[in-house]
């Protein structure tokens, strides 16, 4: 049972300002771009999108304890128009359909669909101009306790990003992307059970399925588990197909990292790369070549790591440095 039903952005904003923790707001209709500031109920308020509810963009600044579920989001205006910053000038950063700033916390997105364009189900037939038109990310949550759970991002630039501590990317699908599929940059965060497929190259960016980094600071306490990463699943003759890097921890420093039971199919050298990490576990990961080519790559590679290092029961074409006998070559007999 809902506590309020809204059909416009203004009604939604007013309902959120007066909502109490535990209440539910039902959103019906087309809302356009919604900007929210300092909406901070004492506990979680849930915003439920009904069938047909559409948002062009949601921008949250200084907000907390908001759970958005069942929304559909894609741009109506051009990406250039949506990139305008708060000063009215063209922004340099790639825009996102949903953004919460560092002053926002405990923001959750679940069971939503995010599209770079309304026709993103057809991204396998897009050319470079189409991908440029759809150069918008799905979700970026900068603050702590960001949760991205059971969503779909289809034909986007970047998929799902969490940058605050104690955040979660769980059980999402990223299908067709030109940036990175998933990004995590907050301490004590988890990336579990996601499926990331079909990266394209449209500029100088080299797509990673998953990147973890915190610029110029230690990133610690990560769990990356049970993710499926497939470089390509659609038409084989597409000239935009990327050599998708799998799990990338390229920068560092990092500490206390667990990477377990992930399955990665890639034609890049980097299946899993871990650099500059203190205390790392790589256990039960399967890394194989996207085209079934046996030999030297993709690799599981560790460099500059120290402390407690466990590399066990993984499968890859090559290990750098060489790993013990519990590790071996990948199995190509079963589809993922």
C-alpha positions as a printed Julia matrix, in Angstrom:
336×3 Matrix{Float64}:
  0.0     0.0     0.0
  1.38    3.39   -0.99
  1.41    6.53    1.11
  1.32    8.83   -1.94
  1.0     8.66   -5.72
  2.73   11.26   -7.88
  2.66   12.01  -11.6
  5.03   15.0   -11.98
  8.52   15.94  -10.83
  7.15   18.73   -8.63
  4.7    16.37   -6.94
  7.5    13.87   -6.36
  9.74   16.52   -4.84
  6.97   17.73   -2.5
  6.07   14.19   -1.47
  9.68   13.38   -0.65
 10.08   16.54    1.43
  7.17   15.53    3.66
  7.72   11.75    3.64
  8.56    9.86    6.81
 10.84    6.85    7.04
  9.15    3.63    5.98
  6.71    5.3     3.61
  6.27    4.42   -0.08
  5.69    6.84   -2.96
  4.32    5.49   -6.25
  5.52    7.25   -9.41
  3.3     7.15  -12.49
  3.94    8.85  -15.82
  6.81   10.81  -17.4
  8.97   12.8   -15.0
 11.74   14.21  -17.2
 14.89   15.29  -15.37
 14.49   15.39  -11.58
 16.89   17.31   -9.31
 16.7    16.73   -5.56
 18.62   18.46   -2.77
 18.77   17.77    0.97
 16.01   15.17    1.0
 16.99   13.22    4.13
 14.21   11.29    5.89
 15.24    9.65    9.17
 14.98    6.18    7.59
 14.39    4.79    4.13
 11.61    6.07    1.88
 10.86    3.92   -1.18
  9.94    5.35   -4.59
  8.24    2.72   -6.76
  7.9     3.21  -10.5
  4.8     1.7   -12.09
  4.77    0.25  -15.6
  5.35    3.15  -17.96
  6.96    5.45  -15.39
  9.89    7.14  -17.11
 12.72    9.35  -15.83
 15.19   11.1   -18.09
 17.67   11.83  -15.31
 17.8    11.85  -11.49
 20.31   14.1    -9.76
 20.65   13.86   -5.96
 22.72   16.25   -3.86
 22.93   15.94   -0.09
 20.2    13.3    -0.06
 19.93   10.18    2.1
 17.8     7.12    2.75
 16.1     6.91   -0.65
 15.33    3.61   -2.38
 14.32    3.83   -6.05
 12.81    0.68   -7.55
 11.1    -0.29  -10.79
 12.11    2.79  -12.77
 12.81    3.08  -16.5
 15.43    5.69  -17.45
 16.69    6.87  -20.81
 17.5    10.31  -22.26
 14.97   12.27  -24.28
 17.31   15.2   -24.96
 20.76   14.86  -26.45
 23.66   13.76  -24.28
 25.26   17.18  -24.87
 22.23   18.9   -23.31
 22.29   16.54  -20.34
 26.01   17.22  -19.81
 25.45   20.87  -18.84
 26.83   21.52  -15.34
 25.27   23.53  -12.51
 26.74   26.75  -13.93
 25.0    26.17  -17.24
 28.26   25.37  -19.01
 29.01   22.21  -21.0
 30.33   19.57  -18.62
 33.53   17.64  -19.33
 32.48   14.47  -17.53
 30.22   11.85  -19.06
 26.7    12.33  -17.64
 24.79    9.6   -15.82
 21.11    8.8   -15.79
 21.25    8.62  -11.99
 23.83   10.52   -9.92
 24.18   10.95   -6.16
 26.94   13.28   -4.96
 29.46   12.55   -2.15
 27.19   14.24    0.42
 24.46   11.69   -0.33
 24.32    8.36    1.51
 22.27    5.2     1.74
 20.91    5.55   -1.79
 19.62    2.35   -3.39
 18.56    1.49   -6.94
 16.87   -1.86   -7.56
 14.98   -3.57  -10.38
 15.38   -0.58  -12.71
 16.2    -0.46  -16.44
 18.71    2.09  -17.74
 19.18    2.75  -21.45
 21.59    4.95  -23.38
 18.81    5.44  -25.91
 15.21    4.33  -26.03
 16.09    1.78  -28.75
 19.05    0.32  -26.86
 17.77   -3.24  -27.28
 19.07   -2.83  -30.84
 22.61   -1.83  -29.84
 24.14   -4.82  -31.66
 23.32   -3.05  -34.93
 24.48    0.42  -33.85
 27.33    2.2   -35.59
 29.82    4.66  -34.03
 27.42    7.62  -34.31
 24.69    5.72  -32.48
 27.06    4.87  -29.65
 28.14    8.5   -29.39
 24.46    9.48  -29.17
 24.11    7.01  -26.28
 27.27    8.11  -24.44
 25.67    8.33  -21.02
 26.28    6.2   -17.95
 23.62    4.34  -16.0
 24.25    4.97  -12.28
 27.02    6.62  -10.24
 26.73    6.85   -6.45
 29.56    8.88   -4.88
 28.55    8.66   -1.23
 28.71    5.86    1.35
 26.31    2.91    1.54
 25.32    3.06   -2.11
 23.45   -0.04   -3.28
 22.9    -1.04   -6.9
 20.93   -4.28   -6.94
 19.19   -6.32   -9.66
 19.17   -3.62  -12.35
 19.79   -3.69  -16.11
 21.95   -1.26  -18.11
 21.56   -1.73  -21.85
 23.49    0.15  -24.54
 25.19    2.69  -22.25
 28.6     4.31  -21.84
 29.49    3.29  -18.27
 27.31    0.86  -16.35
 27.2     0.94  -12.55
 29.65    2.83  -10.33
 29.85    3.11   -6.53
 32.54    5.29   -4.97
 31.59    5.53   -1.31
 32.51    3.16    1.51
 30.39    0.13    2.4
 28.72    0.01   -0.99
 27.35   -2.85   -3.07
 26.9    -3.79   -6.74
 24.88   -7.01   -6.68
 23.04   -9.12   -9.28
 23.01   -6.57  -12.11
 23.21   -6.93  -15.88
 25.3    -4.67  -18.11
 24.62   -5.57  -21.76
 26.38   -3.42  -24.35
 28.68   -0.63  -23.16
 31.47    1.63  -24.43
 33.13    2.67  -21.14
 33.53    0.31  -18.17
 30.84   -2.09  -17.07
 31.31   -1.76  -13.3
 33.45    0.5   -11.13
 34.05    0.41   -7.39
 36.05    2.94   -5.39
 34.96    2.72   -1.76
 36.44    0.76    1.14
 34.66   -2.36    2.41
 32.53   -2.75   -0.7
 31.3    -5.81   -2.61
 30.72   -6.61   -6.27
 28.86   -9.91   -6.4
 26.82  -11.89   -8.91
 26.79   -9.47  -11.83
 26.79  -10.25  -15.55
 28.72   -7.9   -17.87
 28.76   -8.51  -21.63
 29.44   -6.95  -25.03
 31.84   -4.03  -24.91
 32.5    -1.78  -27.89
 35.32    0.61  -28.81
 34.22    4.04  -30.03
 37.06    6.26  -28.72
 40.42    6.0   -26.91
 38.88    4.32  -23.87
 39.81    0.66  -23.36
 36.76   -1.01  -21.79
 37.11   -2.98  -18.56
 34.31   -5.15  -17.3
 35.22   -4.18  -13.74
 37.7    -1.6   -12.46
 38.51   -0.84   -8.84
 40.43    2.27   -7.84
 40.5     5.22   -5.48
 42.66    8.0    -6.97
 45.83    8.61   -4.9
 44.46    6.74   -1.86
 44.48    3.23   -0.42
 41.42    1.18   -1.43
 40.81   -1.65    1.03
 38.4    -4.4     1.92
 36.97   -5.46   -1.46
 35.07   -8.66   -2.29
 34.63   -9.43   -6.01
 32.78  -12.71   -6.37
 30.56  -14.79   -8.68
 30.59  -12.34  -11.57
 30.26  -13.46  -15.21
 32.15  -11.38  -17.77
 31.72  -12.14  -21.48
 33.5   -10.06  -24.07
 31.0   -10.75  -26.84
 27.66  -12.54  -27.24
 26.04  -10.85  -30.27
 26.8   -10.62  -34.02
 30.33  -11.83  -34.67
 31.08   -9.45  -37.56
 30.61   -6.22  -35.6
 33.73   -4.07  -36.21
 33.24   -2.22  -32.9
 33.84   -5.3   -30.74
 36.32   -4.53  -27.95
 39.09   -6.63  -26.49
 37.46   -6.51  -23.09
 39.69   -6.47  -20.04
 38.18   -8.51  -17.23
 38.84   -7.49  -13.62
 41.28   -4.6   -13.45
 43.02   -3.4   -10.31
 45.65   -1.5   -12.26
 46.46    1.46  -10.03
 46.74    0.8    -6.31
 47.51    0.86   -3.57
 45.0    -1.76   -2.44
 44.72   -4.04    0.58
 42.61   -6.95    1.78
 41.09   -8.0    -1.52
 39.16  -11.21   -2.24
 38.51  -12.23   -5.87
 36.64  -15.55   -5.98
 34.66  -17.72   -8.37
 34.41  -15.26  -11.25
 34.08  -16.44  -14.86
 35.74  -14.33  -17.53
 35.78  -14.76  -21.32
 38.08  -12.25  -23.02
 40.53  -11.82  -25.89
 42.54   -9.23  -23.93
 45.81  -10.0   -22.16
 44.23   -8.94  -18.87
 41.76  -11.49  -17.6
 42.43  -10.55  -13.98
 45.15   -8.09  -13.07
 45.99   -7.17   -9.47
 48.68   -4.56   -8.87
 50.11   -3.04   -5.7
 48.0    -5.01   -3.25
 48.7    -6.1     0.33
 46.82   -9.29    1.26
 44.97  -10.76   -1.7
 43.05  -13.98   -2.37
 42.43  -15.25   -5.91
 40.52  -18.5    -5.62
 38.32  -20.48   -8.0
 38.32  -18.02  -10.9
 37.96  -19.22  -14.5
 39.53  -17.11  -17.24
 39.44  -18.22  -20.87
 39.82  -16.84  -24.38
 36.62  -15.46  -25.91
 37.36  -17.14  -29.26
 38.64  -20.4   -27.81
 42.27  -19.73  -28.69
 44.66  -21.63  -26.45
 48.06  -20.26  -25.57
 49.3   -17.19  -23.74
 46.26  -15.11  -22.79
 44.04  -13.98  -21.17
 46.18  -14.05  -18.03
 45.82  -13.91  -14.31
 48.55  -11.48  -13.31
 49.77  -10.19   -9.96
 52.52   -7.62   -9.68
 53.79   -5.52   -6.82
 51.75   -7.52   -4.28
 52.81   -8.38   -0.73
 51.61   -9.79    2.58
 49.23  -12.77    2.47
 48.93  -13.9    -1.15
 46.7   -16.89   -2.0
 46.32  -18.06   -5.61
 44.5   -21.39   -5.69
 42.2   -23.45   -7.91
 42.06  -20.9   -10.72
 41.97  -21.61  -14.46
 43.63  -19.37  -17.05
 45.77  -19.6   -20.17
 48.7   -18.11  -18.29
 49.66  -17.05  -14.76
 52.11  -14.23  -14.05
 54.06  -15.12  -11.97
 53.61  -18.88  -12.42
 51.13  -20.39   -9.94
 51.15  -23.67   -8.04
 49.73  -26.98   -9.26
 46.22  -26.31   -7.94
 45.83  -23.86  -10.83
 45.6   -24.87  -14.46
 44.26  -24.38  -17.97
 40.64  -23.36  -18.6
 37.78  -25.61  -19.62
 36.03  -24.61  -22.85
 33.41  -27.35  -22.86
 30.57  -25.45  -21.17
 28.9   -22.19  -22.18
 28.56  -19.4   -19.62
